Amino acid sequence: MSGVKPFESLVIVELAGSVAGAYAGKLFAGFGATVLKVEPPGGDPMRAVGEPLDGMGTPFAYLNTSKSSVVIDLSDAPGRVELGALLQRADAVIESASPGPLAPVTRDMEFRGLIKAFVSPFGLTGPYADYRSTSLADFAAGGQLYLTGEPDREPVQGAGPQAEYAAGLHAFIGILAALRYRAASGEGQEIDVSHMETMVSLHQWTSVRWTHGGKIQRRIGNRYDTLHPVTLYGCKDGFVAVSASTEDQGERLMAVAGVGDMHNDPRFRGGSARLVNSEAFDALLAPWLTEHTVAELVEIGQTARIPVAPAPGLLELVADPHLAARGFWQRPEGVTNGPRYPGPPFRISGMPWRLRRAPDLGEEDAKAGPDATPAPEQSDEQLAAAARSAGPLAGVRVLDLSRVWAGPLACRILGDLGADVIRIEPTWGRPRQVTEQAVQVTGRYPNNEAGERSWNREGMANKFNRNKRAITLNLDRPEAKAVFEQLVAVSDVVIENYSPRVMPQLGLGYERLREINPAIVYTGMPGYGWDGPYRDWVAYGTTLEPHAGLSSMMGYPDSGPYKSGVAWADPVAGMHAASAVLVALHDRAARPDGQGHAVELAQFEGMMCLAGQEFLAAQVRGREPERRGNRHETWAPQGVYRCAGDDRWIAISITDSADWQALCRVTGLERLSNLGLAERRGRHDEIDGLIEAWTTGRDHVDAMELLQDTGVPAIALFDARELVENPHLRARGFWKPITHPDSGTYDFPGLAIALSLTPATIRRPAPGFGQHNREVLAEVLAMDDTAIDALFAAGILVDIPDG
């Protein structure tokens, strides 16, 4: 594509007041762009946060690698003139704020072709636009906090600022998409990303269970809400994550544990049945678990092809042999000792990851400015018009071979942005029949009814597969493989999340696909990567989160590790995969030879990149982080407090003395308003009790509104119904009604990236099984009816699953 600048020629100006903007900038810098971090004369406040490392705090050290620091006082006119000079030669600017709200500095500064990304807790518009938030409050607003923890205890937060990392990824994706449009049109645009919308969009089926089945998903502790065992188990010397969710895996687990024959016990026949009888099932496993170590259980499980993984601490992972073999842990260029940093969240052939230490205040790379080039003058009006109509990825064709939801989410993001996504499913790819028990337990079928053509009615599949066309191909059959290779020849991207063995065994590995189409961007999403000791381990998102160390930081002070209420590793992999594809497409478009790339996304490693600051801090301290429940490592008080009603809660964070004094005024605790931070930390239990005495008599939303009116970061914990009906999300048009021919009209989350000129579009509902067999083969491959009929007759193409 003409007008695309190589990554190393991109100039990104970063005015990041949060993790979100800093992570987006880190990704640009890591792949070679010049990132100019604008700081006030006293420096970014993040420099003073966390463990000290090389003159800065560990969060700053991790999030600002490979950037330059430019000191500008934006409080006066000369500073704004200086900022304007930077923007004049920039391709994009990233502004972010937390606790927020964000007051954009650059929104009224017009420069041709400049892309402006604004990242904030609740976005630039809507009833909550001026609300303040924190990491804890982000989990509350996004609905994840309500789902995590024990049903008879307060909900418990996730591991660190995950919402901000996720929002930063959305900003990164949005900028890359906008750059593609700018290459065609010469126009820049605004991008509005909110933490809340990002987190709501990354649930697996929370909203679907409400809209389709009228079910409110609730906390279920360390178990999964629809299948069992998907959980963390204690054993002889620690904890293991087990995800034996299928009937076959459950049978193998019972066999290796020596606890009976599942087929002879209807209580345990299938994941839904095991969930209903989970206590009895766990009681059978308990003696076997306590007799074995973590290492023994992992070896037994993986040998039997059961997803079993350890749940280690952070320092254990820094010494992990698999990560060492893959060279994941790295030190910045020229640094020979000290803590090691996570490497890239994904690897792209021909695009090395750059890791320089974070800059000192005012330390600008000598190469940062001179090579900057202005935005392109030329335009491709036909492509620009298509992008304005369908989205910035109009004209990109993606072949989606992925399963479950990490890969389908990545492809849906690309589809929402305008790509033509062709979902390729085996003829047995959807269950032809579903049990009544599964329908009732999952709550994901319209009106809790399987109905006719049940394989087209499951709400989660329909959520993740909109904006796609669907065909059926069993790639182990020569005729199907030939069709697939013809599709590869005329496509841009292939995405798969199989184990590393599958595609090469089919004769369809990257080398073969590159022979067919040298421009192809091949994206693999293996659990542990394409090489290393764990290469062939079976992995699910529910085992990867604990294995990546995040669960070790989650839970109550008196508990063991906890998993998220959402299978968090899946959406993290999906976001990273969409990001990787866009980086690779951008580089391909900038290359004179138009060569494609192999993209390796090891989901295990990607998860650790979203905890990089904690990994650095643990190494500097020399010990694991404490499990704090909902408390903050510095601020006080912070917690989740019970409100009036059944399972109603509010998350409150006091970030400074002004917040504390405002809270005291609202709650009638003026007598304590002069307490300093140290006193508040020392009396945290007492203060929690006083706060909860006030909240228990109030509606959680009323309490949120009252506290936010005084500037206190407080967010009600929203359940599924409240998320779907949320006035802020409704005002921003986040929920999208989609009509499906087999299941009816339901609201689904939109894409949490609001592009001002090329907004995401919903052009079609999720496809029926094999719905586009004839259309795709005729339109894309120019096959005639005779050839297509022969494929139907041979059972290569079907529209009713044979599974």
Secondary structure as the mmCIF struct_conf table of DSSP 4:
data_model
#
loop_
_struct_conf.conf_type_id
_struct_conf.id
_struct_conf.beg_label_comp_id
_struct_conf.beg_label_asym_id
_struct_conf.beg_label_seq_id
_struct_conf.end_label_comp_id
_struct_conf.end_label_asym_id
_struct_conf.end_label_seq_id
TURN_TY1_P TURN_TY1_P1 SER A 2 GLY A 3
HELX_LH_PP_P HELX_LH_PP_P1 VAL A 4 PRO A 6
HELX_RH_3T_P HELX_RH_3T_P1 PHE A 7 SER A 9
STRN STRN1 VAL A 11 GLY A 17
BEND BEND1 SER A 18 SER A 18
HELX_RH_AL_P HELX_RH_AL_P1 VAL A 19 GLY A 30
TURN_TY1_P TURN_TY1_P2 PHE A 31 GLY A 32
STRN STRN2 THR A 34 GLU A 39
TURN_TY1_P TURN_TY1_P3 PRO A 41 GLY A 42
HELX_RH_3T_P HELX_RH_3T_P2 PRO A 45 ALA A 48
BEND BEND2 VAL A 49 GLU A 51
STRN STRN3 PRO A 52 LEU A 53
TURN_TY1_P TURN_TY1_P4 ASP A 54 GLY A 55
STRN STRN4 MET A 56 GLY A 57
HELX_RH_AL_P HELX_RH_AL_P2 THR A 58 LEU A 63
TURN_TY1_P TURN_TY1_P5 ASN A 64 SER A 66
STRN STRN5 SER A 68 VAL A 71
TURN_TY1_P TURN_TY1_P6 LEU A 74 SER A 75
BEND BEND3 ASP A 76 ASP A 76
HELX_RH_AL_P HELX_RH_AL_P3 ALA A 77 GLN A 88
TURN_TY1_P TURN_TY1_P7 ARG A 89 ARG A 89
BEND BEND4 ASP A 91 ASP A 91
STRN STRN6 ALA A 92 ALA A 97
BEND BEND5 SER A 98 PRO A 99
BEND BEND6 VAL A 105 THR A 106
TURN_TY1_P TURN_TY1_P8 ARG A 107 ASP A 108
TURN_TY1_P TURN_TY1_P9 ARG A 112 GLY A 113
STRN STRN7 ILE A 115 SER A 120
BEND BEND7 PRO A 121 PHE A 122
BEND BEND8 LEU A 124 GLY A 126
TURN_TY1_P TURN_TY1_P10 PRO A 127 ASP A 130
HELX_RH_AL_P HELX_RH_AL_P4 SER A 135 ALA A 141
TURN_TY1_P TURN_TY1_P11 GLY A 142 GLY A 143
HELX_RH_AL_P HELX_RH_AL_P5 GLN A 144 LEU A 147
BEND BEND9 THR A 148 GLY A 149
TURN_TY1_P TURN_TY1_P12 PRO A 151 ASP A 152
BEND BEND10 ARG A 153 ARG A 153
BEND BEND11 ALA A 159 PRO A 161
HELX_RH_AL_P HELX_RH_AL_P6 GLN A 162 SER A 185
STRN STRN8 GLU A 190 SER A 194
HELX_RH_AL_P HELX_RH_AL_P7 HIS A 195 SER A 201
TURN_TY1_P TURN_TY1_P13 LEU A 202 LEU A 202
BEND BEND12 GLN A 204 TRP A 205
HELX_RH_AL_P HELX_RH_AL_P8 THR A 206 GLY A 213
TURN_TY1_P TURN_TY1_P14 GLY A 221 ASN A 222
BEND BEND13 ARG A 223 ARG A 223
BEND BEND14 ASP A 225 PRO A 229
STRN STRN9 VAL A 230 GLY A 234
BEND BEND15 LYS A 236 GLY A 238
STRN STRN10 PHE A 239 SER A 243
BEND BEND16 THR A 246 THR A 246
HELX_RH_AL_P HELX_RH_AL_P9 GLU A 247 ALA A 257
TURN_TY1_P TURN_TY1_P15 GLY A 258 GLY A 258
HELX_RH_3T_P HELX_RH_3T_P3 MET A 262 ASN A 264
HELX_RH_3T_P HELX_RH_3T_P4 PRO A 266 PHE A 268
BEND BEND17 ARG A 269 GLY A 270
HELX_RH_AL_P HELX_RH_AL_P10 GLY A 271 VAL A 276
TURN_TY1_P TURN_TY1_P16 ASN A 277 ASN A 277
HELX_RH_AL_P HELX_RH_AL_P11 SER A 278 GLU A 291
BEND BEND18 HIS A 292 HIS A 292
HELX_RH_AL_P HELX_RH_AL_P12 VAL A 294 THR A 303
TURN_TY1_P TURN_TY1_P17 ALA A 304 ARG A 305
STRN STRN11 VAL A 308 PRO A 310
HELX_RH_AL_P HELX_RH_AL_P13 LEU A 314 VAL A 318
TURN_TY1_P TURN_TY1_P18 ALA A 319 ALA A 319
HELX_RH_AL_P HELX_RH_AL_P14 PRO A 321 ALA A 325
TURN_TY1_P TURN_TY1_P19 ARG A 326 GLY A 327
BEND BEND19 TRP A 329 TRP A 329
STRN STRN12 GLN A 330 GLN A 330
TURN_TY1_P TURN_TY1_P20 GLU A 333 GLY A 334
BEND BEND20 ASN A 337 GLY A 338
HELX_LH_PP_P HELX_LH_PP_P2 PRO A 339 ARG A 340
STRN STRN13 TYR A 341 TYR A 341
HELX_LH_PP_P HELX_LH_PP_P3 PRO A 342 PRO A 342
BEND BEND21 PRO A 345 PHE A 346
STRN STRN14 ARG A 347 ILE A 348
TURN_TY1_P TURN_TY1_P21 SER A 349 GLY A 350
STRN STRN15 MET A 351 MET A 351
HELX_LH_PP_P HELX_LH_PP_P4 PRO A 352 ARG A 354
HELX_LH_PP_P HELX_LH_PP_P5 ARG A 357 ASP A 360
TURN_TY1_P TURN_TY1_P22 LEU A 361 GLY A 362
TURN_TY1_P TURN_TY1_P23 ALA A 366 ASP A 371
HELX_LH_PP_P HELX_LH_PP_P6 PRO A 374 PRO A 376
HELX_RH_AL_P HELX_RH_AL_P15 GLU A 381 ALA A 390
TURN_TY1_P TURN_TY1_P24 PRO A 392 GLY A 395
STRN STRN16 ARG A 397 ASP A 400
TURN_TY1_P TURN_TY1_P25 VAL A 404 TRP A 405
HELX_RH_AL_P HELX_RH_AL_P16 ALA A 406 ASP A 416
TURN_TY1_P TURN_TY1_P26 LEU A 417 GLY A 418
STRN STRN17 ASP A 420 GLU A 425
TURN_TY1_P TURN_TY1_P27 THR A 427 TRP A 428
BEND BEND22 GLY A 429 ARG A 430
BEND BEND23 ARG A 432 ARG A 432
HELX_RH_AL_P HELX_RH_AL_P17 GLU A 436 THR A 442
BEND BEND24 TYR A 445 TYR A 445
HELX_RH_3T_P HELX_RH_3T_P5 PRO A 446 ASN A 448
TURN_TY1_P TURN_TY1_P28 GLU A 452 ARG A 453
HELX_RH_3T_P HELX_RH_3T_P6 SER A 454 ASN A 456
TURN_TY1_P TURN_TY1_P29 ARG A 457 ARG A 457
HELX_RH_AL_P HELX_RH_AL_P18 GLY A 459 PHE A 464
TURN_TY1_P TURN_TY1_P30 ASN A 465 ASN A 467
STRN STRN18 LYS A 468 THR A 472
TURN_TY1_P TURN_TY1_P31 LEU A 475 ASP A 476
BEND BEND25 ARG A 477 ARG A 477
HELX_RH_AL_P HELX_RH_AL_P19 PRO A 478 ALA A 489
TURN_TY1_P TURN_TY1_P32 VAL A 490 VAL A 490
BEND BEND26 ASP A 492 ASP A 492
STRN STRN19 VAL A 493 GLU A 496
BEND BEND27 TYR A 498 TYR A 498
TURN_TY1_P TURN_TY1_P33 PRO A 500 ARG A 501
HELX_RH_AL_P HELX_RH_AL_P20 VAL A 502 GLN A 505
TURN_TY1_P TURN_TY1_P34 LEU A 506 GLY A 507
BEND BEND28 GLY A 509 GLY A 509
HELX_RH_AL_P HELX_RH_AL_P21 TYR A 510 ILE A 516
TURN_TY1_P TURN_TY1_P35 PRO A 518 ALA A 519
STRN STRN20 VAL A 521 GLY A 524
BEND BEND29 GLY A 527 TYR A 528
BEND BEND30 TRP A 530 GLY A 532
TURN_TY1_P TURN_TY1_P36 PRO A 533 ASP A 536
HELX_RH_AL_P HELX_RH_AL_P22 GLY A 541 HIS A 547
TURN_TY1_P TURN_TY1_P37 ALA A 548 LEU A 550
HELX_RH_3T_P HELX_RH_3T_P7 SER A 551 MET A 553
BEND BEND31 GLY A 555 GLY A 555
TURN_TY1_P TURN_TY1_P38 PRO A 557 ASP A 558
BEND BEND32 SER A 559 SER A 559
BEND BEND33 GLY A 565 VAL A 566
TURN_TY1_P TURN_TY1_P39 TRP A 568 TRP A 568
HELX_RH_AL_P HELX_RH_AL_P23 ALA A 569 ALA A 590
BEND BEND34 ARG A 591 ARG A 591
TURN_TY1_P TURN_TY1_P40 PRO A 592 ASP A 593
STRN STRN21 HIS A 597 GLU A 600
HELX_RH_AL_P HELX_RH_AL_P24 GLN A 603 CYS A 609
TURN_TY1_P TURN_TY1_P41 LEU A 610 ALA A 611
HELX_RH_AL_P HELX_RH_AL_P25 GLY A 612 ARG A 621
TURN_TY1_P TURN_TY1_P42 GLY A 622 GLY A 622
BEND BEND35 ARG A 623 ARG A 623
HELX_LH_PP_P HELX_LH_PP_P7 GLU A 624 GLU A 626
TURN_TY1_P TURN_TY1_P43 GLY A 629 ASN A 630
BEND BEND36 GLU A 633 THR A 634
BEND BEND37 ALA A 636 PRO A 637
STRN STRN22 GLN A 638 ARG A 642
BEND BEND38 ALA A 644 GLY A 645
TURN_TY1_P TURN_TY1_P44 ASP A 646 ASP A 647
STRN STRN23 TRP A 649 SER A 653
BEND BEND39 ASP A 656 ASP A 656
HELX_RH_AL_P HELX_RH_AL_P26 SER A 657 THR A 667
TURN_TY1_P TURN_TY1_P45 GLY A 668 GLY A 668
HELX_RH_3T_P HELX_RH_3T_P8 GLU A 670 LEU A 672
TURN_TY1_P TURN_TY1_P46 SER A 673 ASN A 674
HELX_RH_AL_P HELX_RH_AL_P27 LEU A 677 GLY A 682
TURN_TY1_P TURN_TY1_P47 ARG A 683 ARG A 683
HELX_RH_AL_P HELX_RH_AL_P28 HIS A 684 THR A 695
TURN_TY1_P TURN_TY1_P48 THR A 696 GLY A 697
BEND BEND40 ARG A 698 ARG A 698
HELX_RH_AL_P HELX_RH_AL_P29 HIS A 700 ASP A 709
TURN_TY1_P TURN_TY1_P49 THR A 710 GLY A 711
STRN STRN24 ALA A 714 ALA A 716
HELX_LH_PP_P HELX_LH_PP_P8 LEU A 717 PHE A 718
HELX_RH_AL_P HELX_RH_AL_P30 ALA A 720 GLU A 725
HELX_RH_AL_P HELX_RH_AL_P31 PRO A 727 ALA A 731
TURN_TY1_P TURN_TY1_P50 ARG A 732 GLY A 733
STRN STRN25 TRP A 735 HIS A 740
TURN_TY1_P TURN_TY1_P51 PRO A 741 SER A 743
STRN STRN26 GLY A 744 PRO A 749
BEND BEND41 ALA A 752 ALA A 752
STRN STRN27 ALA A 754 LEU A 755
BEND BEND42 SER A 756 THR A 758
BEND BEND43 ARG A 764 ARG A 764
HELX_LH_PP_P HELX_LH_PP_P9 ALA A 766 GLY A 768
TURN_TY1_P TURN_TY1_P52 PHE A 769 HIS A 772
HELX_RH_AL_P HELX_RH_AL_P32 ASN A 773 GLU A 779
TURN_TY1_P TURN_TY1_P53 VAL A 780 LEU A 781
HELX_RH_AL_P HELX_RH_AL_P33 ASP A 785 ALA A 793
TURN_TY1_P TURN_TY1_P54 ALA A 794 GLY A 795
BEND BEND44 ILE A 796 LEU A 797
BEND BEND45 ASP A 799 ILE A 800
#
